[in-house]
Amino acid sequence: MKISTKLLASSALFALTFFFIICFRTVPESQLWKGWRLLYVKSEKLSEQNICSILEKNGCKNVVSRVNQKSPVYSEFAPIQIQPKNSYIYRKNGFFRDSSSTYLVFYVPEKSASALENAVSEINGYSETFASCDGGTVFPWICPFLAFIFFAVLFYFSKQKFKFLIVSLLLLVLSVTRPLYTVCGAIFLSLFANFLLVKIYGRDGFFKDSKNAVFIVPLIVFSFIALAFSSVFSSFLFAVSFAGGWLGLKVFEEFYSFFCKKNGNLQFDFVYIKKSSDVKTVTQSNSFLLGIVFVFIAFLFAFSSIFSGISQVSSSEQRPFLPAPLSSNSKISKETETLPNLEDFVDWSWFTLSFPFKKLTSSSGEIQNSFGESVVIPDFFMEKDSSSGKETIFSSQNKVLTYDSSFVHSIYDKIDKSDYPALEKVLLLQGKNTSYGYTKSAGTSSEKAVPLVLSFFAFIPLILFLYYFVGTKKNEANL
């Protein structure tokens, strides 16, 4: 007897699925700036230039610091101008210090994260010097721990223990390789779906069993959809893990059947007497497990609320107020002014480029939003009068500059084409409408809408339990 090509292909696909999940592992990371790691240094011994030299020596290229800033926008007609008090040029310096001006701040490209760790170690080797950075990570053991505990509970009550182990294996691997709160919540629901599915797997009418599908399908489908709101890629990996588990069971059964028949130990195939629709997946003896699912998701929600979905090396209470994009939950320093944003830079660019064409007396002394404004200069030319034949001087008004959307895009284009590590490139990557200030928040995590998604997950077992309870009472009333 030879192993069929179909069985070999299925085995290869299962192995590929396993390695795919392993390869795309991740760990939650706190990060204040998208695409950039933030280094903050307090030192009595090192200057900004010294710190930049250490960073470059350790392989950190294109570091954005105060000492290497220029301006991607300047006027050829008036390259040197007196700046108003509220000038962006002055206010942008706030991005290179903390709110108390105790720490120097540097922006290191995300791709240099490993080199940054070496640089931080070297900087901290100097006396009277302290350096740290955002992006700290600690593996969140709570997610896989809860997933394995929940699996153990279901495994204890399962009557098809071996099948349940095989179909759940990849989901448990996913809880370790992608230990995110939303992914863990989806794993809880899918593990319970597997617990119910193995009870009717292999029975006649398995794929047409609408009675049990009422409990099983919502657990799988809604988990996949809700998880996509947090991360589309996590939702994809979840679907691959769930499907891969059942592929693994099929592969095992085929190999078992093959070797049994080869050795003459299996003369016929066993067939279940009861159809799938005749077996109740949710019964009076296991309905309490829906409550267990809810409790585990509630625990997960509590942990996500306490730790804000982020694991970090140092406590935010020890962290100074640092420049960062502001969000609704940012711990903002109320003692300091907010930092300028891209709109302020564009306003300053308009002020700078239009300055040579304006009367000195027309300036208010402050830079303001002048969107819609135009710079018009008179142009004089001579033409012969058609009636008299004499040359006459005529004038026309020519628009030199207009502060419109085209002007704004031209400024963004100048930022992109700047040949030095400009702060404005950092700001542009965060979003054109982003506001900035000093905050103690640890940063953003790699999963979104955690409270919303976990709340939705928690409602699913509650609704299914209510459906079971109402259906049971209705059946008792009809007896």
C-alpha positions in Angstrom: 0.0 0.0 0.0 1.3 3.4 -0.9 0.5 6.7 0.7 -1.8 8.8 -1.5 -0.5 12.1 -3.0 -3.6 13.8 -1.5 -2.6 12.7 2.0 1.0 13.8 1.5 -0.2 17.2 0.3 -2.5 17.6 3.3 0.3 16.7 5.6 2.6 19.3 4.0 -0.1 21.9 4.2 -0.6 21.2 7.9 3.2 21.5 8.5 3.3 24.7 6.5 0.4 26.2 8.5 2.3 25.4 11.7 5.5 27.1 10.6 3.5 30.0 9.2 2.1 30.7 12.6 5.5 30.4 14.2 7.2 32.7 11.7 4.7 35.5 12.2 5.0 35.7 16.0 4.8 39.1 17.7 5.1 40.6 21.2 3.1 43.7 22.3 5.3 46.8 22.2 4.9 50.3 23.6 5.8 53.0 21.1 5.1 56.7 21.2 5.9 57.5 17.6 4.9 55.6 14.5 8.1 54.4 12.7 10.4 56.0 15.2 11.9 55.1 18.6 12.3 57.9 21.1 15.5 58.1 23.1 15.7 60.5 26.1 19.0 61.3 27.9 19.9 63.2 31.0 23.6 63.8 31.3 26.1 66.2 33.0 28.9 64.7 30.9 27.6 64.3 27.4 26.5 67.0 24.9 24.0 66.5 22.2 26.8 66.1 19.6 28.5 63.5 21.8 25.2 61.5 22.1 24.7 61.7 18.3 28.2 60.4 17.8 27.6 57.4 20.1 24.4 56.6 18.2 26.1 56.8 14.9 29.0 54.6 16.1 26.5 51.9 17.2 24.8 51.9 13.8 21.9 54.3 14.3 21.6 56.3 11.1 19.4 59.3 10.2 18.8 60.1 13.8 16.6 63.2 14.2 18.1 65.6 16.8 18.2 69.3 17.5 21.8 69.7 16.3 21.1 68.4 12.7 17.9 70.4 12.0 17.6 72.8 9.1 14.4 73.9 7.3 13.0 72.3 4.2 11.4 75.6 3.3 13.1 79.0 2.8 12.7 82.1 0.7 15.4 82.7 -2.0 14.5 86.4 -1.9 14.8 86.7 1.9 16.7 83.8 3.3 17.2 85.5 6.6 14.1 86.8 8.4 13.2 88.1 11.8 11.0 85.5 13.4 7.8 86.4 15.4 7.6 85.2 19.0 5.2 82.4 18.1 7.3 81.2 15.2 7.4 77.5 14.5 11.2 77.7 14.4 11.3 78.5 18.1 8.5 76.2 19.1 9.8 73.1 17.3 12.7 73.0 19.8 10.2 71.6 22.3 10.3 68.3 20.4 13.9 67.8 21.5 13.4 68.0 25.3 11.0 66.9 27.9 8.5 69.2 29.6 11.0 70.2 32.3 14.0 70.6 29.9 15.8 68.0 32.0 16.2 65.4 29.3 17.4 65.6 25.7 15.2 63.8 23.2 16.3 62.0 20.0 14.3 60.2 17.3 15.8 57.0 16.0 14.4 55.1 13.0 12.5 52.0 14.0 14.8 49.8 11.8 17.7 50.7 14.1 16.0 49.4 17.2 18.6 46.7 17.9 21.4 49.2 17.4 19.7 51.6 19.7 19.8 49.1 22.6 23.6 48.9 22.3 23.8 52.7 22.1 21.7 53.1 25.3 24.0 50.7 27.1 27.0 52.7 26.1 25.5 56.0 27.1 24.5 54.7 30.5 28.1 53.7 31.0 29.1 57.3 31.5 28.9 58.8 35.0 26.1 61.2 35.9 24.2 60.0 32.9 20.8 58.2 32.4 19.4 57.1 29.1 16.2 55.2 28.2 13.8 54.8 25.3 10.3 53.8 24.5 9.4 50.5 22.8 10.1 48.4 25.9 8.7 44.8 25.7 8.0 42.1 28.2 6.4 38.9 27.1 2.7 38.9 28.4 2.5 35.5 29.9 -1.0 36.1 31.1 -2.5 35.5 27.6 -1.1 32.0 26.8 -1.4 31.1 30.5 -5.2 31.8 30.5 -5.5 30.0 27.1 -3.9 26.9 28.4 -5.9 26.9 31.7 -9.1 27.3 29.7 -8.1 24.5 27.4 -7.3 22.3 30.5 -10.8 23.0 31.8 -12.5 22.0 28.5 -10.1 19.0 28.1 -11.3 17.7 31.5 -14.9 17.8 30.5 -14.5 16.6 26.9 -15.4 13.0 26.1 -13.3 13.2 22.9 -10.1 14.2 24.5 -7.6 13.2 21.8 -9.6 14.8 19.0 -10.1 17.9 21.1 -6.3 18.1 21.7 -5.4 17.8 18.0 -7.9 20.4 16.7 -6.9 22.9 19.5 -3.1 22.5 19.1 -2.6 25.3 16.6 -4.8 27.7 18.6 -2.6 27.1 21.6 0.5 27.7 19.6 -1.1 31.0 18.3 -1.7 32.1 21.9 2.1 31.8 22.5 3.2 33.3 19.2 0.7 36.1 19.2 0.0 36.9 22.9 -2.5 39.7 22.3 -5.6 40.2 24.4 -8.0 40.3 21.5 -6.4 37.2 19.9 -6.7 35.4 23.3 -10.4 36.3 23.5 -11.0 34.8 20.1 -9.1 31.7 21.1 -11.4 31.2 24.1 -14.5 31.2 21.9 -12.9 29.0 19.3 -11.7 26.5 21.9 -15.3 26.2 23.1 -16.4 25.8 19.5 -14.0 22.9 19.1 -15.2 21.4 22.4 -18.7 21.3 20.9 -17.7 20.3 17.4 -15.8 17.1 18.4 -19.0 15.8 19.9 -20.7 15.6 16.5 -17.6 15.3 14.2 -17.8 12.3 11.9 -21.5 11.7 12.4 -24.0 11.6 9.5 -25.4 15.1 8.7 -22.4 16.9 10.3 -22.4 19.7 7.8 -26.2 20.1 7.7 -26.8 20.2 11.4 -28.6 23.5 11.9 -29.7 22.6 15.4 -26.2 22.6 16.8 -24.9 25.2 14.3 -26.9 27.8 16.3 -24.3 27.4 19.1 -21.2 26.7 17.1 -21.3 29.1 14.1 -21.6 32.3 16.1 -18.5 31.3 18.2 -16.4 30.9 15.1 -17.7 33.6 12.7 -18.2 36.4 15.1 -14.7 35.8 16.6 -13.2 36.1 13.2 -15.2 39.3 12.3 -14.7 41.0 15.6 -10.9 40.3 15.7 -10.6 41.9 12.3 -11.6 45.2 13.9 -8.5 45.0 16.1 -6.1 43.6 13.5 -6.9 42.1 10.1 -3.7 40.1 10.1 -4.4 38.7 13.5 -7.9 37.7 12.3 -6.3 36.0 9.3 -3.8 34.0 11.5 -6.7 33.1 13.8 -8.7 31.6 10.8 -5.6 29.8 9.6 -5.0 28.3 13.1 -8.6 27.2 13.5 -8.8 25.6 10.0 -5.3 24.1 10.4 -6.4 22.3 13.6 -9.1 20.5 11.8 -6.8 19.7 8.9 -4.5 18.2 11.4 -7.2 15.9 12.7 -8.1 14.8 9.2 -4.4 14.1 8.4 -4.1 12.0 11.7 -7.2 10.0 10.9 -6.0 9.2 7.4 -2.5 8.1 8.6 -4.1 6.0 11.4 -6.4 4.3 8.9 -3.5 3.8 6.5 -1.2 2.1 9.0 -4.0 0.0 10.5 -5.1 -1.3 7.2 -1.5 -1.9 6.2 -0.9 -4.1 9.3 -4.2 -5.8 9.0 -5.5 -4.4 12.2 -8.5 -2.6 10.7 -10.9 -4.7 8.6 -13.8 -2.2 8.6 -14.7 1.4 9.4 -16.7 2.3 12.5 -19.8 4.4 11.9 -21.8 6.4 14.5 -25.3 5.2 15.1 -26.8 8.6 16.0 -26.9 11.4 13.5 -25.4 14.8 14.2 -28.8 16.4 14.8 -29.6 13.7 17.4 -26.7 14.7 19.6 -27.0 17.8 21.7 -23.8 19.8 21.9 -25.0 22.1 24.7 -26.7 20.1 27.5 -27.8 20.7 31.1 -24.5 19.1 32.2 -22.2 21.4 30.3 -24.2 24.6 29.8 -22.3 26.1 32.8 -19.2 26.1 30.5 -20.7 29.1 28.7 -20.4 30.9 32.0 -16.8 29.8 32.3 -16.1 31.3 28.9 -17.5 34.6 30.0 -15.5 34.5 33.2 -12.2 33.9 31.3 -13.0 36.8 28.9 -13.9 39.0 31.9 -10.5 38.2 33.4 -8.8 39.1 30.1 -10.7 42.4 30.0 -9.6 43.2 33.5 -5.9 42.6 32.7 -6.2 44.6 29.5 -7.7 47.5 31.4 -5.0 47.4 34.1 -2.1 47.2 31.7 -3.6 49.2 28.8 -2.6 46.5 26.4 1.1 47.4 26.7 4.0 45.7 28.4 6.8 48.0 29.2 10.2 48.0 30.8 9.8 51.0 33.0 6.7 52.4 34.7 5.1 55.4 33.2 5.2 57.0 36.6 9.0 57.1 36.3 8.9 58.4 32.8 9.2 62.1 32.3 6.7 64.0 30.2 7.9 63.4 26.7 6.9 64.9 23.3 4.4 62.6 21.6 1.3 62.5 19.4 -1.7 63.0 21.7 -4.6 60.6 22.0 -7.7 60.7 24.1 -6.1 58.7 26.9 -2.7 60.5 27.0 -1.5 61.6 30.4 -0.8 65.2 29.4 1.3 67.8 31.2 -1.0 70.7 31.9 1.9 72.9 32.9 3.4 73.3 29.5 2.2 74.5 26.1 1.2 72.1 23.4 3.8 71.5 20.7 3.4 72.7 17.1 1.9 70.5 14.5 2.1 70.2 10.7 -0.5 72.9 10.3 1.7 75.3 12.2 4.6 74.4 10.0 2.6 75.1 6.8 1.4 78.4 8.3 5.0 79.3 9.0 6.0 78.3 5.5 3.4 80.6 4.1 4.6 83.4 6.3 8.2 82.8 5.2 7.6 82.5 1.4 5.2 85.4 1.3 7.3 87.7 3.4 9.3 89.3 0.6 6.2 90.4 -1.2 4.4 92.0 1.7 4.7 95.5 3.2 6.6 95.5 6.5 3.7 97.4 8.1 1.2 94.8 7.0 2.5 92.1 9.4 0.7 91.7 12.7 3.8 90.4 14.4 2.4 86.9 14.8 2.0 83.9 12.4 -1.6 83.1 11.8 -3.6 80.7 9.7 -4.0 82.5 6.4 -5.6 79.8 4.3 -7.2 81.3 1.2 -4.9 84.3 1.2 -3.1 85.4 -2.0 0.0 87.5 -2.7 -0.7 89.9 -5.5 1.9 92.2 -7.0 1.3 94.9 -9.7 2.9 94.4 -13.1 3.4 97.4 -15.4 3.7 97.4 -19.2 3.5 99.8 -22.1 1.1 99.5 -25.0 0.1 101.8 -27.8 -3.3 103.3 -27.5 -5.3 102.2 -30.6 -7.1 105.6 -30.9 -4.3 108.0 -30.3 -1.3 105.9 -31.2 0.6 107.0 -28.2 2.3 104.6 -25.8 0.5 104.3 -22.5 1.5 102.6 -19.2 -0.9 99.9 -18.1 -0.9 97.9 -14.9 -2.2 94.4 -14.0 -2.4 92.4 -10.8 -0.5 89.1 -10.8 -0.9 86.4 -8.2 2.5 85.2 -7.1 1.3 82.8 -4.3 -1.9 81.5 -3.1 -2.4 79.7 0.2 -4.6 76.8 -1.0 -4.5 73.0 -1.0 -1.9 73.0 -3.8 0.4 75.2 -1.7 0.0 72.8 1.3 0.8 69.7 -0.9 3.9 71.5 -2.3 5.1 72.0 1.3 4.6 68.3 2.1 6.5 67.5 -1.1 9.4 69.7 0.1 9.4 67.7 3.4 9.6 64.4 1.5 12.5 65.6 -0.6 14.5 67.1 2.2 18.1 65.7 2.2 18.6 65.6 6.0 16.7 63.9 8.9 14.0 66.5 9.3 11.7 66.6 12.2 8.9 67.4 9.8 9.3 63.9 8.2 8.6 62.4 11.7 5.5 64.5 12.0 4.3 63.8 8.5 4.4 60.0 9.2 2.2 60.4 12.3 -0.6 62.0 10.2 -1.4 65.4 8.8 -4.0 66.3 11.4 -2.2 64.9 14.5 -1.7 67.1 17.6 1.3 66.9 19.9 2.2 67.6 23.5 4.1 66.3 26.5 2.7 63.0 27.9 3.6 60.2 30.2 1.6 57.7 28.2 3.6 54.6 27.3 2.5 54.7 23.7 0.3 52.7 21.3 0.0 49.0 21.2 -0.1 46.6 18.2 -3.8 45.8 18.7 -6.7 48.3 18.4 -10.1 48.6 20.0 -9.3 46.1 22.8 -12.1 47.0 25.2 -14.7 47.1 22.3 -13.6 43.7 20.9 -13.4 41.9 24.3 -16.8 43.4 25.3 -18.3 41.9 22.1 -16.6 38.5 22.8 -18.1 38.5 26.3 -21.6 39.0 25.0 -21.5 36.0 22.7 -21.5 33.3 25.5 -24.1 35.3 27.4 -26.4 35.4 24.4 -25.9 31.7 23.7 -26.6 30.8 27.3 -29.8 32.9 27.2 -30.8 31.2 24.0 -30.3 27.8 25.6 -32.1 28.7 28.8 -35.1 30.1 26.9 -35.2 27.1 24.6 -35.1 24.7 27.5 -37.9 26.4 29.4 -40.0 26.4 26.2 -39.5 22.7 25.7 -40.4 22.0 29.3 -43.6 24.0 28.9 -44.6 22.0 25.9 -44.2 18.7 27.7 
